[in-house]
Amino acid sequence: MSKKSKKTAILDTYALCITTGLIVGFSLGTLLNNILLSTVAGLILGTVAAYHFTRPKKFRK
């Protein structure tokens, strides 16, 4: 995997996770009658999930 395709894959993962968090947050917001708070929480959770998926793995010896 080249450096360019690896960087593109990381950005695609961030975009996918943030979009999913936005959709889930907005959907839960309509159910909980608090759209703004749920949408922001979904965006934050999507960003945290994307970081978790793309961070470099460190293995212990």
Helices and strands as residue ranges (DSSP letters): H 3-32, H 35-54
